[in-house]
Structures are given as structure tokens and as C-alpha cells.
Amino acid sequence: MCINFALVKRIYEISIPHFTEEGTFQSAIYQLEKIAKFGADALYLLPIHKVDLQTSRSPYCITDSFHVREELGSFNDLKQFTDAAHALNLKVVLDVVFNHASINHYCAYDEDFFALDENKRPFHPIGTDWTDVYQVNHRDVWYSYNSLNAMFHFLELGIDGFRFDATSFLPDRNLESWLPGLIQKKSDVILWSDSKLPEKDIHPFTHVSSPIGKPKFDEPRKAIQIASLGSHDLLRNEGSLLEVYGENVAVIQQELIQHSEAFLFPMGSEKGFDFKYDFFL
């Protein structure tokens, strides 16, 4: 069977807690027709998993990659959301975080869960300023197996694919286990890498994030390249697209769309270029 992943070309980012006043899957359903009319063919959901609000407001400070946050709704609510999206020909891609976790992750009791430094203490991901999360131990076979099972569970709920946060940090041996397993489970699964490293192309990713503001990488990449002017990080840290790119932002975006293979629209794009939000909880 030939699968045309190029059909996923206009991706719309959603932070469920900020998408509607209620901040739930159920309330988001009523906004999907508007997003479909905007021209999107896929929805990219920022992490919806349980988080450690005592430590951080970031949705990437995860305590449980299997369950969703209760305030967003239930598994059944998520399924109804994906069903409603599918009825409008919208794919649903979930952001998953397997490289790092909250110090209060439910697996933290396991002495093998976190990677440890020379003093036998957990450490933050090297080369980052992510001081609210800690590096997981990718040699933990059980954690790798559990992560794959979590993704299987979301596929069963109708999720169409996954964006792998911090792909560059994920070991090849884990990706060699996860990605073929996901493809076997769902032949048309969307597998999105955010890595700038071309060596990650040995894995069967279907999509990869291109550098911000560029239609493609300078070197050829195997996966479909997703261009953008910026996403949730930019809107939180630098301001609206209008503030960052100036009055010619519409022209800049249109040229980028024309020369790209796929494009990611930050949440609120349908409202104009002066929209911004803080995706922290």
C-alpha cells in the first residue's frame, strides 16, 4: 500500500488548556470546524499528559506519559475530540516527551529511571536550560517498553501520530524499537522528528521540523520538512509574529509556505499575526 504522507501539509498547533475558555477536549471540539475552514489538514497537540505543577508550569514537565491531565477531560473525551477532527478530515498528532521528566514522575521510585551523574544524582538534560526536568535513563528497558505501550494506547484512541520532543537526545536503539512497532500497529502513522541531526534520518520518520524561518534544511533530508515562522516557544518568549517579523509578516509567511513541503501554524493564526499566548499552565 502506498501511503501519501505529503497530504499532511498544513498543521495547526493547539494547546488544549489555552484553546478555549474552558480548556477542555470537549470545548475544543466546537472550534474544529473553524480550524478546518482555515485550511489545516492536521492538528498538533502540545503535551496533554499529567504534569508536576508544584515544580513547573511547563506541560513538558511530565509525571506520567500514559494518562492525560484530568482538567482537560477523560480518555473518552480525547477520543471524541479525535473522532470530531477525523470527521472534518483533520489528522491529530500528539507531542510526546520521553527524553526527560519531572523529578516527581511516577517512575522516580525506580533507581534506574533517571540518568545519574558521578555523585549518583539526577541531572538536567545536558546543553539545555531545562532546569525543571531531569534526564531519564535510556538504558532502562522497562521505561522504553512502557513508552511504546503508551503510544500504542493513544493510537487506539484515534491519535494519528506523534511528534517526538527532543528527538536528538533519543538513542537510536530506542527509536529502532519504537518506530517500526508503531508502523506495524498503524501503517500510516505520522512520525515527526524535531532533530536537526541528519543522522536521525536512518529512522523512518515521516516528517521533520525545518529551521525556524527557513523552508528547508540546507542539506537534503529524507522526511517531509515542516517549516514555520515560530511556534509556542516564540509566542511565549518573543511575542506575536507581527512583533517578531514586522509589518511584512504576511508576505514572509506566504513566501515560506510556497517554498516549503509542509507548514506549521501557531495557535491563533486564524485570528491574525498579532496573537500571542503563554503555553505554560
C-alpha positions, 0 to 999 in steps of 0.5 A: 500500500502506498501511503501519501504522507505529503497530504499532511501539509498544513498543521495547526498547533493547539494547546488544549488548556489555552484553546478555549475558555474552558480548556477542555477536549470537549470545548475544543471540539466546537472550534474544529470546524473553524480550524478546518475552514482555515485550511489545516489538514492536521492538528498538533497537540502540545503535551496533554499528559499529567504534569508536576505543577508544584515544580513547573508550569511547563506541560513538558514537565511530565509525571506520567506519559500514559494518562492525560491531565484530568482538567482537560477531560477523560480518555473518552473525551480525547477520543471524541475530540479525535473522532470530531477532527477525523470527521472534518478530515483533520489528522491529530498528532500528539507531542510526546516527551520521553527524553526527560521528566519531572523529578516527581514522575511516577517512575522516580521510585525506580533507581534506574529511571533517571540518568545519574551523574558521578555523585549518583544524582539526577541531572538536567538534560545536558546543553539545555536550560531545562532546569525543571526536568531531569534526564531519564535513563535510556538504558532502562528497558522497562521505561522504553517498553512502557513508552511504546505501550503508551503510544500504542494506547493513544493510537487506539484512541484515534491519535494519528501520530506523534511528534517526538520532543527532543528527538536528538537526545533519543538513542537510536536503539530506542527509536529502532524499537519504537518506530517500526512497532508503531508502523506495524500497529498503524501503517500510516502513522505520522512520525515527526522528528524535531532533530536537526541531526541528519543522522536521525534520518536512518529512522523512518520518520515521516516528517521533520521540523525545518529551521525556524524561518527557513523552508528547508534544511540546507542539506537534503533530508529524507522526511517531509520538512515542516517549516514555520515562522515560530511556534509556542516557544516564540509566542511565549518568549518573543511575542506575536509574529507581527512583533517578531517579523514586522509589518511584512509578516504576511508576505514572509509567511506566504513566501515560506509556505510556497517554498516549503513541503509542509507548514506549521501554524501557531495557535491563533493564526486564524485570528491574525499575526498579532496573537500571542499566548503563554503555553505554560499552565 
